[in-house]
Amino acid sequence: GGKLPIQDIKILYLDEEEIPEGYELIEKNANDSLPANLNYGMGGGRKIFLAVKRIQPKIKQSEYYHSVTVITDVCIINASKKELPPIGFHVIPRSTNRGNWTGSRMML
């Protein structure tokens, strides 16, 4: 609670790139017991994390719907099986299991 709405989500390959300015890395799972690496436990797989950008606190709440697009829901699709996102969803064009050649290409 108390966090500002999310404006953007990025899938980051941490062994290749830096966290973009203005984004915060989701480092742990919901109960802080494991790394939030989307490839966790996959031997030889890349370190893949989500980073989020929240709306700026300077924006008045009454202006959220007029000047800023916020994320209200997310879903996972299996691109290997040619699944498509529901209407109104946008695909982040990066696989969540890069470097794991035996798995499906899962997209957010």
C-alpha positions as CSV (number, residue, x, y, z in Angstrom):
1,G,0.0,0.0,0.0
2,G,1.0,3.6,-0.4
3,K,2.9,3.1,-3.6
4,L,2.2,5.2,-6.7
5,P,0.6,3.4,-9.8
6,I,2.9,1.7,-12.3
7,Q,3.3,3.5,-15.6
8,D,5.7,1.0,-17.4
9,I,7.2,-2.4,-16.9
10,K,10.5,-3.6,-18.5
11,I,11.9,-7.1,-18.7
12,L,15.6,-6.7,-18.0
13,Y,18.5,-9.1,-18.7
14,L,20.7,-8.1,-15.8
15,D,23.8,-9.8,-17.1
16,E,23.6,-7.5,-20.2
17,E,22.0,-4.2,-19.2
18,E,21.6,-1.7,-16.5
19,I,18.4,-0.7,-14.7
20,P,17.0,2.3,-16.7
21,E,16.8,5.7,-15.0
22,G,13.5,6.2,-13.2
23,Y,12.8,2.4,-12.8
24,E,12.9,0.3,-9.7
25,L,14.0,-3.3,-9.8
26,I,11.7,-6.0,-8.4
27,E,14.4,-7.9,-6.5
28,K,12.5,-10.4,-4.3
29,N,9.3,-12.5,-4.6
30,A,6.2,-11.4,-2.7
31,N,7.3,-12.8,0.7
32,D,11.0,-11.8,0.3
33,S,12.2,-15.4,0.5
34,L,13.6,-15.8,-3.1
35,P,15.1,-13.6,-5.8
36,A,12.6,-12.4,-8.3
37,N,14.7,-13.7,-11.1
38,L,12.2,-15.0,-13.7
39,N,14.8,-17.6,-14.6
40,Y,15.5,-18.6,-11.0
41,G,16.6,-22.3,-10.7
42,M,17.4,-22.6,-14.4
43,G,21.0,-23.7,-14.6
44,G,22.9,-21.5,-17.1
45,G,19.9,-19.3,-17.7
46,R,20.2,-15.6,-17.7
47,K,19.3,-13.3,-14.8
48,I,15.9,-11.9,-15.9
49,F,14.1,-9.4,-13.6
50,L,11.2,-7.0,-13.9
51,A,11.7,-3.3,-13.4
52,V,8.8,-0.9,-13.0
53,K,8.4,2.8,-13.5
54,R,5.9,4.6,-11.3
55,I,4.0,7.8,-12.1
56,Q,5.7,10.9,-10.8
57,P,4.5,12.2,-7.5
58,K,4.2,15.7,-9.0
59,I,1.2,14.6,-11.0
60,K,-2.1,15.3,-9.3
61,Q,-4.3,12.3,-8.8
62,S,-7.1,14.1,-10.7
63,E,-4.8,14.2,-13.8
64,Y,-3.9,10.5,-13.8
65,Y,-6.5,9.5,-16.4
66,H,-5.8,12.5,-18.6
67,S,-2.0,12.8,-18.8
68,V,-0.6,9.4,-17.8
69,T,-1.4,5.8,-18.8
70,V,-1.2,3.4,-15.9
71,I,-1.0,-0.3,-15.9
72,T,-4.1,-1.9,-14.4
73,D,-3.5,-5.6,-15.2
74,V,-0.9,-8.0,-16.6
75,C,-1.1,-11.4,-18.2
76,I,1.4,-14.0,-19.4
77,I,1.2,-15.5,-22.8
78,N,3.1,-18.4,-24.4
79,A,4.5,-17.0,-27.6
80,S,5.9,-20.4,-28.5
81,K,2.3,-21.6,-28.9
82,K,1.3,-18.4,-30.7
83,E,-1.0,-17.2,-27.9
84,L,-2.2,-13.6,-28.3
85,P,-2.8,-11.1,-25.5
86,P,-6.4,-10.1,-24.6
87,I,-7.8,-7.0,-26.3
88,G,-6.3,-3.9,-24.7
89,F,-3.1,-5.5,-23.6
90,H,0.3,-4.7,-25.0
91,V,3.1,-7.3,-25.2
92,I,6.6,-6.5,-23.9
93,P,8.6,-7.9,-26.7
94,R,11.2,-9.8,-24.6
95,S,11.0,-13.4,-23.5
96,T,11.0,-14.2,-19.7
97,N,13.2,-17.2,-20.1
98,R,16.1,-16.1,-22.3
99,G,19.0,-18.6,-22.3
100,N,16.8,-21.5,-21.3
101,W,16.6,-23.3,-24.6
102,T,14.3,-26.0,-23.4
103,G,11.4,-23.8,-22.2
104,S,8.7,-21.9,-24.0
105,R,9.0,-18.2,-24.8
106,M,6.8,-16.7,-22.1
107,M,5.9,-13.1,-22.6
108,L,4.4,-10.5,-20.3
